[in-house]
């Protein structure tokens, strides 16, 4: 649990309210398979595939099913070694991001906090949305043709409420609306708090005051704040300083793409309580600099089992990810994918020489059957962190040890390759996470590089 927030105003020039901090964590090893730890992925050895019938089809995108039933394989790490788990945009891996459904997924997972992104509508209403435009995650092209790439903050609250913010993720979520800031507080509890990211504050002038007022005046937010279950986070240092001056009693986190030098961290320590950074850039020296400044350390966006182990080894205090159910199960010593078929993502080639979607040899994801029986993977999908979807064609069966490459671009389907025929790259060349789902909407694996 975070330290208790003391009463009374902070001292001038120092908006940090915490006088103590969580002890630096001792690394704990995660092994949910008992005596056989899951191997860290490496460059796989190619295994010939048996001939099967193939055809490229457009897989239907369907709802995410969260699995939660399994017996412990090993003892869970002690609480002192367990970082806080934070559901990114609610639970963006299993439900449409920044929606009430995603918040409920995070709460059901038992996370410590769910994370949201707040912006202001054209008429000053605080709403929850990540992107600067509504194009990626709504049906704005249908409702407001020609406004797809307009700033999302240029829409009034009434206009935002006309958009479908769930159908892009799957038909079960059709009709999901963009939430109001207060909707997150209604889902949260004294066990599942909220990390409020002030998103793109330059696009939402005055958003810091609006958030501070909501926390002080709304009964649901006030209850969470009193329980120590609200933290405000943001990348914009000036915005964070503004918020610290308005609400010094609220814990504050400075987000960054990578941990800066000691002088910068010391400057941040004058008005924030923690630092949040991209886990891909983090090393032990970074952790030591943050620790020396007396700040807690969080990381984002941690989606694979290997990534969770990596940040646990480094001793971070908070772990933010799109799959909070799986992260929570890992930290409890449980299999993160109960009921999986043994098919895993063995690797991904995000960046190839030439064009990422060139004919036959473009970017792709590699699947391997690590189980003991043949698995029909026809119609399975791969979804990346930005919710791009690749589908496996019909007729693909993987015998134990066999592999299948799933390509974004065009090419000739073969026994070992399924092509989606896309014209634009999907995988982020700087690193991406990819989730594997069956045609029955069961999560099988999450890979990150």
N, C-alpha and C positions, 0 to 999 in steps of 0.2 A: 504494500500500500504506500502511496506517496506520504511524505511527512505531513503532519497536521498544520493547517494554515493558522498562524497566530492572529489574534484580533488586534485592531488598531492600525493606524497609518504607518507606512514605512518611513524610514528616515530619509531626509532630503538627499537627493542625488543617488539613492540606491533603492530601486523598485523591487528588488528581490525580497520575497517574504520568507523563504525557507532558511532556517538557521542550521538545519541538519539535512543530510541526504542519504539515499539508499546506499548501503555498503557496496563497494565494487564487487561484482559477481565473480565467483570462482568457476572456471569452465567445467562443464559436465558433459559426459559423452552420452549421445543418444543412440540407443540400440533397441529397436522394437521387435527384432526377430530373434531374440534370445542369444544363442551361441553363434549365430551367423549374421554379422552386421551387414547391412546393405552396402554393396561396394560403391565407392565413389566413381562416378562415371568417367571414363577415359575414351580415347579414340577407339572405336569398336573394330573388331576383326570381322571382315565381311564373310558371311555364310551364304552359300548358294540357296536359292529358294526353289521349291518344287513348282512346276507349272500349275497355274490356276486360271479360271476364267476371269477376265478383267473388263471393266468399262468405267469410264469417268462419269459420275453423276453428281448433281448438286445436292449435297446432303442437307436435309431440313434442319434448321437450327431450333433446338427445343430447350425446355426448361432445365435448370440445374437442380440435381438432387443431392442433398447433403447426407452422407452416411455417418452414423454415429455409434454403431454397435460393434464392439469387439472387447475381448478380454485383455488385460495387461500382459505384455510379454516380458517386461522387466519392471523393476521398481522405478517409480517416477523420481526425478531429481528433487532434492529438498527445496523448500520454498525459498531459502536464502540464495539458491543458485538459479532461481527461475525468474527470467525477465518478465516484465509486463507484456502482454499480448494486445496489440491494437489492430482492429479490423480496418483496412485501408478502404476509404470511401464506403464504409459499412462492411461489406464483404464482396468486393468487386469481382472476385473470381467465381462466385456462385450465384450472384444476382446482379441486376442492373445497378451500376454504381450510383451512390448518392441518392438512393431511393429508400422509402420506408421498408420495402422488402429486404434490401441489403442490410439495413439497420437491425431488422428482426433476425436475420441470419446470424449476424455478429453476436447479438444478445443470446441467441440459442446456443451458440458455440461456447458461451461462458467467458468471452474475452473480458479483459480489464477495461478496455475503452473501445469505442468505435470512432473512426475519424471521418470528418465531414469537411466540405469546402463551401464557404459562404461568400456570396456576392450580393450586390444590390440591384434591384430592378430599376427601370427608368423612373418609376414613381416611388423609389426609396424603400421597397419591401425586401428584407433579407431572405434570400432563397439559396438552396443548396445545389451547386453545380460546379463541375471541375473545369471544363473547357472554356475558352474565351468566346467560342461561337457554338451555336446549338446543332451544327451539322452532324457530328459523329454519333450522338446518342439520342436524337429525337427525330420525329417525322416532320420537322420544320419545312422541308421542301414541299410537302403536301399541303400543309396548313397555311404557310406564308411563303408561296413561291417567290424566289428571288432574294429572300432574306437569309438563306442558309449560312452565309459567311458574315452576316452582320454581327456586331458584338452582342453577346447574350444579354449584356446589361442595357442594351437599347430597347429591349422588350419590356412592356409593362407587366405587372404581376398577372393581370387578367389575361394577357396574351400568353404568358408562360404557362398558365393553367390549361391552355388549349392544346399543349403539346403532349405527345405520348413519349415518356422517358423510359419505357420498359420494353416495348416490342422489339427493339433492336437486339435484345439479349435472348429472347425466346417468346413464343406465343403465350405462355402462361403469365407473362408479365405485361401483356398488352393492356393499355389503359393506365399504367402506373404514371402518376403525375410528379412533376418537379416539386419537392417538398419546401415548405417554409422552414426557416431556422428552428422555430419552436417545435416542429414535428420530431426532430431528433431528441429533444428533451423529453418528449412524451414516451418515446420508446426506451430511452435510457433508464437505468435504475441506480441505486446506490452501490450495486455490484458492477454494473457495466456503465462506465462514465463516457464522456465525450471529449475528443480532441477536436477543437474548432480551428481549422485553417482559414485565415483571412486570405482569400485568393485574389490575386491581381488587384491589390488595393488601389492602384492608380486608375483602374477602370470603375471603381466604386468609391468615389470621394465621400468621406464621412463614415465609412463602414466600421471603423474602430469604435466610434461613439455609439452606433446602432447596436453593435455586439455588447459593448459595456452596459448599455441601458437594459438590454434584454436580460443579461445575467443578473442585474441588480433588481429588476422589476418583475420579471416573470416568475411565478411561484415554482414551476417545474425546474427552471434553471437555478433558482435560488436554493432549492433543496439539494440539487446536485453539487452546487458550489460549497454549501455547508458541509457536505459529506466528503469534500476533497476529490470530487470526481469530474472536474472540468479543468482542462488545460487549453490555452490558446497558442497556436503555432503559426509561423509564417516565414517566408523567405525574405521579405522586404524589411531591412533593418530599421528604416525610418518609421514604417508602419508599426513595427513592434515597439519602438520607443514611444510612439504616440499612445498605443494601447497601454503600455506600462504606466504612463502618466495618468491615464483615465481610470484604470482599475488595477492598482498595485497589489491588491489582494489575490489576483487571479494568477496562477502559475503560467509561465510563458516559456515557449521554446523557440529558439532561433534555428530555422532550417537552412541547410546549405548543401551544395552538391558535393563538397569535400571539406574536410576539416582544415581550417586555415592555420596560420602561424599563431604562436602563443600570445603575441600582443593583441591580435584581433579577438581571440577567445577571452582574454582578460577584459577587453572593452565590452564584449557581450555580457560578461559576468556581472556588469553593473546594473543590468535590467532584465536578464532572463535567468531561468532556473535550470535549463537544459539545452542541449544541442541535438539536432536531428540531422543525419547525413545519409547519403547513398551508401549502402553497405559495400558496393562494388569498389569503392575508392578507399575503404577503411583499412588501416593496419594498426599494429600494436603501438606505434609511436603516436598516431593520432589519438588513440584511446588515452594514452598517458598524458597528452597535453590537455585534453578535456578534464581528465581526473585532477590534474594539478590545479586547475582553475576552480575546483569545487563544484563542477556542474555534472548533472546526469547526462547520459548519452543514449540516444535512440537511433535506430537505423530503419531505412525504408528501401525498396519495397521487397521484402524477403519472402519468396514464394516456394522455393524448393527445399527438400529435406537437407540437402548438402549446404545450402545457404544458411538455413537455421543453425546447423551445427557450426558453421564458420563463425557466425556472429556470437554464438554461445561461447566458443573457444576464446574469442576476444574479450568477453566479459561485459557486453553491453547491458544497459538497464531496460530498454524498451525495444520491442520488435514489431514493426508494422508490416502487414502483408495482406494480400488479396484473398488468402485462403485461411482465415483465422481458425476454422474448425481443425484443419490439418496441422497448423502450427501448435495449437493448444494440445492436440493429441500427441504430437511429437514430444512436447515438453512434459507430458504426463507419462511418457514411456510407452505409448500405444502405437499400433500400426496406423499411420495417417490415412491409409487407403484400405479399410477393411472390405473384404469381398472382391478385391481386385483379381483380374484374370491372369496376372503375371506378365502382361505386356507393358513395357516401360519405354520411355523416351530415352534412347541411348545417347543422343546428341543432336545438335542442330548446326547447320552450316549457314550462318547469317549473311556472310559476305563472300562472294565468289569472284574470281578474276573475270572481268568483263561485266556484263549486265546481270543483275540479280535474277531476272526472269528470262534469261536467254533460253533458247530452245534446248531442252534435254539435259542441261548441266547447271541450272540455276540454283538458287537457295532452296534448302529442303530440311526436313526433320527426319531423323532416323528412328524407327521403332524396332524393338527387339523383344521376342517372346522369351522371357526368362523362366517361364513356368514349365510344367511337366505334361501339358496337354495342348492339342491344337486349338487355336482360337480364331474364330471368324471375326475379322476386324472391319468388314464391309460396313460402310456408313458411319464409322467412328469419325469424330472430329477433333481437330487441334485448334485451340483458341489461344491467341497471344494476349499480352497485357493490354493492348489497345482494342481488344475484342474483334480482331480480324480472325476469320475462320477458314481453315483448310479441311477438306473432306477426303476420306479414304474411299476409293471407288468400290464398286460391287465385285464380289467374287474373290476377295483376298482373304486367304487363310494362312496363318502362321503356325508352323510346327515348332516344337521346342527348339530354341536356338536360332530360329530363322529371323531374318530382318526384312524391313520394308522401308524404302525411302519415299516420303510424301513431299512432292514438289509444289511450289507456288505457281510456277509458270507452265508453259506448254511443253509437250514432249510425247514420245511414243510409250504408251503403257507397256510394261513388261512384268515378268514374274516378281521382280524386286523393286518396281517403281510405280507409283501412282501419281499422275499429274493433274493439277487443278485447272490448268489453262489460263491462269491469271495474267494480267498485263501490267500489274504494279506490284512492287515488292511488299512483303508483309513483315518479315523479321527485321528487327532493329539491329543495324550493324554494330551499334555500341553495346549490345547486350540486351537480351529479351528473356521473358519467361513464357513458357508454353504449357498449357494444360491438355491432357488427353482424356476425352470423354467417349464412352460407348454410345451405340445407337439407342440405348435405353437410358441415357442421361446419367450414367454413373461415372464419377471421377475416378480415373485409374492412376494418374501420375501427374506430377508437375515438374518441369525441367527449367533450369535457368542457366544462362551463360553470360 
